[in-house]
Amino acid sequence: MLNSQKICIIGSGLTGSTIAYLLSKLKLQIDIVDDNYKKKISTKLALSKSSLDQLHNSGLKEIKKKSNPIKNIYLYDSYSEINLEKDLKFSSSNKEKVLAYIIDSTTLLSHLNKNLRNLNNINFIKKKISSISDNNIFKTITFEDFSKKNYSLVILTSGNNLELLPKINLKTIIHKSYNEDAYVFSLSHKKIINNSARQFFLKDGPLAFLPVSGEKTFVIWSIKKDSFNKKYVSNKNYLLNFFNKNFKELFKDINSVSDISVFNLDYVFNELKEFKRTLLFGDIASKIHPIAGQGWNMTLRNTFSLVKVIKNFEDLGLEIGNNIFIEKYLDEVKLNNFAFTTLIDGIRKIFDIKIDGYATMRKNTLSIIDKNYFIKNNLAKVADKGLFI
Ligand SMILES: Cc1cc2nc3c(=O)[nH]c(=O)nc-3n(C[C@H](O)[C@H](O)[C@H](O)COP(=O)(O)OP(=O)(O)OC[C@H]3O[C@@H](n4cnc5c(N)ncnc54)[C@H](O)[C@@H]3O)c2cc1C
């Protein structure tokens, strides 16, 4: 039986920290390397019920209390004008049931960190990596101070930072720009019953409302780089007027708008040319449009698959990180990931077609789906648990 195999996780964002937490329960020594532990930008994440339940069951008991449950999801086709009449509705079948949760990313990250810092098999390293090399038995990381460490497996979770990629031989399968940015901010409003997530498909990009509390709603507004709508996000007063004019019926009085953060949106799917004891996770592996709030949910599903494969190898007394291990993990996730990211890109494309006749057909299709229990039920299952191919 091989004891305490060593793993290196590069990146201490949501992905790196969650993988470290979930793997810490196995017989592994884990180093988390990050050269920049600065405070991360706070955003709100929609986590599917299944994702949050699995995190809860793995010991992160507090996060359910700190998140806001979603009982309804409403889609509005607002191609020609903003229209508050729902085109597609998903609602929980009974009062207790929840469809998803909204959680603050920094709350989740600090909760993970609090847990990680108390664990004996987790070691944080704040150093720059200068090279990554391999021999048959280990992956060797050399740090800027010339110290070296050997690992059975390296998990790269460095998000948008591509600087390490020349060191690991990456193959970009897809890199497509949506030519749009996501503007994210919170609205403070009068107290309402706030348990419905809403997505408005505007001509120039989707506008999503994620309920945070009775008096707060988070907005993710994807806007084409050349769109007239950019005028609204250039000034908080314009924004306040825009939301009060168009959405007063939903939020009563909107009093203020928080600071705005901006994210460039693209669709990325990366793979390694040679795996050699390395796996990619999180945004460095694939980045998808936030239209369905699925990016990190997919990463979580991959993480649970990784835990399952490692546990299986541990139980059989097998070494992790070698080619057989990597192939076993990729067999679990590769096809699903590719199909799922393609599906999300397809959804974005469908709502990006600016032909009036097509827009009418799209609206009609939404209301047909709304009346079809079978299709709706299956869509809800895919949003909750992903595809199973
Ligand atoms: C507008 C928007 C809304 C979204 N909404 C949702 C949603 O509702 N639901 C959902 O599931 N997903 C959502 N997502 C996706 C989700 O936010 C991301 O998938 C997730 O935050 C990515 O986390 P990460 O840890 O992979 O990357 P990051 O958070 O970027 O972390 C990368 C880490 O790696 C470190 N690092 C970088 N380079 C190095 C290096 N050379 N050496 C060491 N460390 C390094 C960095 O310091 C950082 O700590 C959304 C995304 C956007 C843009």
The ligand as an ORCA input file, in Angstrom:
! r2SCAN-3c Opt
* xyz 0 1
  C     -19.607     37.064    -14.558
  C     -19.430     35.647    -14.134
  C     -20.444     34.989    -13.462
  C     -20.303     33.649    -13.107
  N     -21.339     33.017    -12.485
  C     -21.237     31.707    -12.189
  C     -22.320     31.025    -11.558
  O     -23.359     31.613    -11.249
  N     -22.179     29.697    -11.276
  C     -21.033     29.007    -11.610
  O     -20.971     27.805    -11.361
  N     -19.977     29.641    -12.188
  C     -20.045     30.960    -12.472
  N     -18.985     31.611    -13.032
  C     -17.705     30.882    -13.224
  C     -16.854     30.920    -11.945
  O     -16.837     32.205    -11.384
  C     -15.414     30.492    -12.263
  O     -15.459     29.248    -12.923
  C     -14.549     30.330    -10.998
  O     -14.572     31.487    -10.232
  C     -13.107     30.025    -11.437
  O     -12.311     29.814    -10.308
  P     -10.795     29.310    -10.488
  O     -10.324     28.982     -9.121
  O     -10.723     28.262    -11.542
  O      -9.985     30.567    -11.044
  P      -9.510     31.890    -10.259
  O     -10.537     32.339     -9.303
  O      -9.066     32.833    -11.332
  O      -8.243     31.426     -9.394
  C      -6.975     31.205     -9.954
  C      -5.940     31.189     -8.826
  O      -4.679     30.780     -9.381
  C      -3.630     31.643     -8.871
  N      -2.554     31.654     -9.873
  C      -2.583     32.179    -11.120
  N      -1.381     32.019    -11.711
  C      -0.586     31.356    -10.830
  C       0.761     30.892    -10.879
  N       1.542     31.097    -11.937
  N       1.282     30.254     -9.778
  C       0.503     30.051     -8.680
  N      -0.785     30.466     -8.580
  C      -1.330     31.114     -9.656
  C      -4.334     33.001     -8.704
  O      -3.617     33.822     -7.777
  C      -5.701     32.562     -8.171
  O      -5.678     32.387     -6.770
  C     -19.099     32.948    -13.406
  C     -18.059     33.615    -14.063
  C     -18.223     34.948    -14.435
  C     -17.109     35.652    -15.155
*
